[in-house]
Amino acid sequence: MTDDEALSQLYFKDTSFQSLMQKRIFNVLLIASAYDAFMMEEDGRVEEQLYFEYTSLNLSSPPRVTRALNTAEALDILKAKSFDLVIMMPGNDVSETFAGARRIRDLHPGMPIIVLTPFSKEVSRRLSNEDFTGIDYVFSWLGNVDLLLAVIKLLEDKMNADNDINGVGVQMILLVEDSVRFYSSVLPIVYKFILKQSREFSTEALNEHEQMLRMRGRPKVMLARDYEEALALYDRYSDHILGVISDVSFMREGRKDPKAGIRLARELRERDPYLPLIIESSEAENAHDVRELGGTFIDKNSK
């Protein structure tokens, strides 16, 4: 095949939007004490807030939320109905929540389970001693429903990644961050921006149905929490990576490495000299290394 033929094939290739985002989250089980549920819903029902969030971003099919007060009640509900996601809010006993998550995982191995916890130094200390085997992600609940939207979209992106990125060619943004508080703040901002931008691009479609389908072709976001996970995600989806946003200090080879993000950036820069890199750190002295690598530095202390 000549270069001209290859280029013309590439130019006329159409994206099958119907084949994107086949796996979705429609039913959510929220396990929270009466107090936590009240605090969560004091600004209005979670389901209603999610609905308004979805409609404002022109997204279809907002999820339905069912509530359970504890793990025992949740297991009874799970016997009668299937769910796509379990969200757990730990009460006073964090260990009980994690033990409950493992019980649910044993009975429903394929179902994503996340923990939403209020942020404090005491909570962070207790979390550091827990066994995370039953949990997919831990997020810091800051009282903002934008986080729930970001959590749902992050999990949907993960479920559809192999088909949509490697199969169809959708692009991906890799976020490397181990601070629960920081990625809980950043993900909602990233998703809001991507969804609004893709809504603008979708206006090129011929009709409303086509616009909805084009929204499925937005870039996906994948979260890595250590060096090895970041490298594995890069290797898996390297042909379609739009860019990398990375912290500097996180786990590498089982230990906290204060320069892990710089090492990762060097490794990725060797593999792809033109890969856009954004490195964020609370230590301004890292800016010099980032600029040497041709990346953009963001100070975490800056608002």
C-alpha positions as CSV (number, residue, x, y, z in Angstrom):
1,M,0.0,0.0,0.0
2,T,1.4,3.5,-0.9
3,D,1.5,6.4,1.5
4,D,-1.2,8.2,-0.4
5,E,-3.6,5.2,-0.1
6,A,-2.8,4.7,3.6
7,L,-3.5,8.4,4.2
8,S,-6.8,8.4,2.2
9,Q,-7.9,5.3,4.2
10,L,-7.1,7.1,7.5
11,Y,-8.8,10.3,6.3
12,F,-12.1,8.7,5.4
13,K,-12.3,6.3,8.3
14,D,-15.5,6.9,10.3
15,T,-15.9,6.3,14.0
16,S,-18.7,3.9,14.9
17,F,-20.1,5.9,17.9
18,Q,-22.7,3.2,18.6
19,S,-20.0,0.8,19.5
20,L,-18.5,3.2,22.2
21,M,-19.4,3.2,25.9
22,Q,-21.2,-0.2,25.8
23,K,-20.8,-0.8,29.6
24,R,-22.6,1.9,31.7
25,I,-23.5,2.4,35.4
26,F,-27.2,2.7,35.7
27,N,-27.9,1.4,39.3
28,V,-25.9,2.5,42.3
29,L,-26.1,1.1,45.8
30,L,-25.1,3.7,48.5
31,I,-24.3,2.2,51.9
32,A,-24.3,5.0,54.5
33,S,-25.5,5.5,58.0
34,A,-28.6,7.7,58.5
35,Y,-26.4,10.6,59.6
36,D,-24.0,10.3,56.6
37,A,-26.9,10.0,54.2
38,F,-28.5,13.1,55.7
39,M,-25.2,15.1,55.4
40,M,-24.9,13.9,51.9
41,E,-28.4,14.9,50.9
42,E,-28.8,18.1,52.9
43,D,-28.6,20.1,49.6
44,G,-31.2,17.8,47.9
45,R,-31.5,14.1,47.0
46,V,-28.3,12.7,45.5
47,E,-30.3,11.2,42.6
48,E,-31.8,14.5,41.8
49,Q,-28.5,16.3,42.0
50,L,-26.9,13.7,39.7
51,Y,-29.9,14.1,37.3
52,F,-29.3,17.9,37.1
53,E,-25.6,17.4,36.7
54,Y,-26.1,14.9,33.8
55,T,-28.7,17.1,32.0
56,S,-26.6,20.2,32.3
57,L,-23.8,18.4,30.5
58,N,-26.2,16.8,27.9
59,L,-25.5,13.3,29.2
60,S,-28.1,10.6,28.9
61,S,-29.3,8.0,31.5
62,P,-28.4,9.3,35.0
63,P,-28.0,6.5,37.5
64,R,-30.6,5.5,40.1
65,V,-29.4,5.5,43.7
66,T,-30.7,2.9,46.3
67,R,-29.7,3.3,49.9
68,A,-28.7,0.8,52.6
69,L,-27.9,1.6,56.2
70,N,-25.2,-1.1,56.6
71,T,-23.5,-4.1,54.9
72,A,-26.1,-6.6,56.1
73,E,-29.0,-4.6,54.6
74,A,-26.9,-4.1,51.4
75,L,-26.3,-7.9,51.0
76,D,-30.1,-8.5,51.3
77,I,-30.8,-5.8,48.6
78,L,-28.1,-7.3,46.4
79,K,-29.9,-10.7,46.6
80,A,-33.0,-9.2,45.0
81,K,-31.5,-6.7,42.6
82,S,-28.4,-6.3,40.5
83,F,-26.2,-3.1,40.8
84,D,-23.4,-1.7,38.7
85,L,-21.6,0.1,41.5
86,V,-21.5,0.1,45.3
87,I,-20.5,3.3,47.2
88,M,-19.7,2.9,50.9
89,M,-19.4,5.7,53.4
90,P,-17.6,4.6,56.6
91,G,-19.1,5.5,59.9
92,N,-17.1,5.5,63.2
93,D,-15.7,2.0,62.4
94,V,-13.6,2.2,59.2
95,S,-12.4,-1.4,59.6
96,E,-16.1,-2.6,59.5
97,T,-16.6,-0.8,56.2
98,F,-13.6,-2.5,54.6
99,A,-14.5,-5.9,56.0
100,G,-18.0,-5.4,54.5
101,A,-16.5,-4.4,51.2
102,R,-14.6,-7.7,51.2
103,R,-17.8,-9.7,51.9
104,I,-19.6,-8.0,49.0
105,R,-16.5,-8.5,46.7
106,D,-16.5,-12.3,47.6
107,L,-20.2,-12.6,46.6
108,H,-20.1,-10.2,43.6
109,P,-16.5,-10.3,42.3
110,G,-17.0,-8.1,39.2
111,M,-18.8,-5.2,40.8
112,P,-16.9,-2.0,41.4
113,I,-16.8,-0.9,45.1
114,I,-15.6,2.6,46.1
115,V,-15.3,4.2,49.5
116,L,-16.3,7.9,50.1
117,T,-14.8,9.3,53.3
118,P,-14.7,12.8,54.8
119,F,-11.1,14.1,54.8
120,S,-9.1,14.6,57.9
121,K,-5.7,13.6,59.2
122,E,-7.3,11.1,61.6
123,V,-9.2,9.4,58.7
124,S,-6.0,9.3,56.6
125,R,-4.2,7.6,59.5
126,R,-6.9,5.0,60.0
127,L,-7.0,4.3,56.2
128,S,-3.3,3.7,56.1
129,N,-3.7,0.6,58.3
130,E,-6.6,-0.9,56.2
131,D,-6.6,-3.8,53.8
132,F,-7.8,-2.4,50.4
133,T,-8.4,-5.8,48.6
134,G,-12.2,-5.3,48.5
135,I,-12.0,-1.7,47.2
136,D,-11.4,-0.3,43.7
137,Y,-10.9,3.4,44.8
138,V,-11.1,5.6,47.9
139,F,-12.3,9.2,47.4
140,S,-12.4,12.1,49.7
141,W,-16.0,13.4,50.0
142,L,-16.0,17.2,50.0
143,G,-19.7,17.6,49.9
144,N,-19.8,18.2,46.1
145,V,-21.9,16.0,43.8
146,D,-19.5,16.8,40.9
147,L,-17.3,14.1,42.6
148,L,-20.0,11.4,42.1
149,L,-20.3,12.3,38.5
150,A,-16.5,12.0,38.1
151,V,-16.4,8.7,40.0
152,I,-19.1,7.2,37.7
153,K,-17.4,8.4,34.6
154,L,-13.9,7.2,35.8
155,L,-15.3,3.7,36.4
156,E,-17.2,3.7,33.0
157,D,-14.0,4.7,31.3
158,K,-12.1,1.9,33.0
159,M,-14.8,-0.7,32.0
160,N,-14.8,0.4,28.3
161,A,-11.1,1.2,27.9
162,D,-10.0,-1.9,26.0
163,N,-12.8,-1.7,23.4
164,D,-13.0,2.1,23.0
165,I,-9.3,3.1,23.2
166,N,-7.5,0.1,21.5
167,G,-10.5,-1.1,19.5
168,V,-12.0,2.1,18.1
169,G,-9.2,4.7,18.8
170,V,-10.6,7.0,21.4
171,Q,-7.9,9.1,23.1
172,M,-6.9,8.9,26.8
173,I,-5.6,11.2,29.5
174,L,-3.5,9.5,32.2
175,L,-3.6,11.0,35.7
176,V,-0.9,9.8,38.1
177,E,-1.7,10.8,41.6
178,D,-1.6,9.0,45.0
179,S,-3.2,11.7,47.2
180,V,-6.8,10.8,47.8
181,R,-7.7,14.4,48.6
182,F,-6.0,15.8,45.5
183,Y,-7.4,13.4,42.9
184,S,-10.8,13.8,44.5
185,S,-10.5,17.6,43.8
186,V,-8.9,17.3,40.4
187,L,-11.0,14.6,38.7
188,P,-14.3,16.6,38.8
189,I,-12.6,19.6,37.2
190,V,-10.9,17.4,34.5
191,Y,-14.2,15.7,33.7
192,K,-16.3,18.9,33.7
193,F,-13.8,20.4,31.2
194,I,-13.7,17.3,28.9
195,L,-17.5,16.9,28.9
196,K,-18.2,20.6,28.1
197,Q,-15.5,20.5,25.4
198,S,-16.9,17.3,23.8
199,R,-20.4,18.9,23.9
200,E,-19.1,21.8,21.8
201,F,-17.5,19.3,19.3
202,S,-20.8,17.3,19.1
203,T,-22.5,20.3,17.6
204,E,-20.9,19.3,14.3
205,A,-23.3,16.3,14.2
206,L,-26.3,16.3,11.9
207,N,-29.0,15.7,14.6
208,E,-29.5,15.3,18.3
209,H,-29.2,11.6,18.3
210,E,-25.8,11.9,16.5
211,Q,-24.8,14.5,19.0
212,M,-25.5,12.1,21.9
213,L,-23.5,9.4,20.2
214,R,-20.6,11.7,19.6
215,M,-20.4,12.6,23.3
216,R,-19.3,9.0,23.7
217,G,-16.2,9.7,21.7
218,R,-14.7,12.1,24.3
219,P,-11.2,11.4,25.7
220,K,-11.2,8.9,28.5
221,V,-9.4,9.5,31.9
222,M,-7.5,6.7,33.6
223,L,-6.2,7.1,37.2
224,A,-2.9,5.5,38.3
225,R,-1.8,5.6,41.9
226,D,1.8,4.4,41.7
227,Y,4.7,4.1,39.2
228,E,4.0,0.6,38.1
229,E,0.3,1.1,37.5
230,A,1.1,4.3,35.5
231,L,3.6,2.4,33.3
232,A,1.3,-0.5,32.8
233,L,-1.5,1.8,31.6
234,Y,0.9,3.6,29.3
235,D,2.1,0.3,27.8
236,R,-1.5,-0.8,27.3
237,Y,-2.8,2.3,25.6
238,S,0.3,4.1,24.4
239,D,-0.9,4.5,20.8
240,H,-3.8,6.7,21.9
241,I,-2.5,8.8,24.8
242,L,-3.5,12.5,24.6
243,G,-1.2,13.5,27.5
244,V,-0.1,12.7,31.1
245,I,-0.8,14.7,34.3
246,S,1.4,13.4,37.1
247,D,2.4,14.1,40.7
248,V,6.1,13.9,41.6
249,S,6.1,12.0,44.9
250,F,4.4,8.5,44.9
251,M,5.1,4.8,45.4
252,R,7.7,3.1,43.2
253,E,8.9,-0.5,43.8
254,G,6.9,-0.6,47.0
255,R,8.4,2.5,48.6
256,K,7.6,6.2,48.5
257,D,9.9,7.8,46.0
258,P,10.0,11.7,46.2
259,K,11.1,11.8,42.5
260,A,8.9,9.1,41.0
261,G,7.0,11.5,38.8
262,I,10.3,12.9,37.3
263,R,11.5,9.3,36.7
264,L,8.2,8.5,35.0
265,A,8.3,11.6,32.9
266,R,11.9,10.7,31.7
267,E,10.8,7.2,30.9
268,L,7.8,8.4,28.9
269,R,9.8,11.1,27.2
270,E,12.3,8.5,25.9
271,R,9.4,6.4,24.5
272,D,7.5,9.4,23.0
273,P,9.5,12.7,22.6
274,Y,6.2,14.6,21.8
275,L,4.0,13.4,24.6
276,P,2.4,16.4,26.4
277,L,3.4,16.2,30.1
278,I,2.0,18.2,33.0
279,I,3.8,17.7,36.3
280,E,2.3,19.0,39.5
281,S,4.1,19.3,42.9
282,S,3.9,21.2,46.1
283,E,7.7,21.5,46.0
284,A,8.7,24.4,43.6
285,E,12.3,23.0,43.2
286,N,10.9,20.3,40.9
287,A,10.0,22.9,38.3
288,H,13.6,22.9,36.9
289,D,13.5,19.2,36.2
290,V,10.1,19.4,34.6
291,R,11.2,22.3,32.3
292,E,14.3,20.3,31.3
293,L,12.0,17.5,30.1
294,G,9.9,20.0,28.1
295,G,6.9,19.6,30.4
296,T,4.6,22.0,32.1
297,F,4.9,22.5,35.8
298,I,2.0,23.3,38.1
299,D,2.5,24.3,41.8
300,K,0.1,22.4,44.0
301,N,0.1,25.3,46.4
302,S,-1.4,27.6,43.8
303,K,-5.1,28.1,43.8
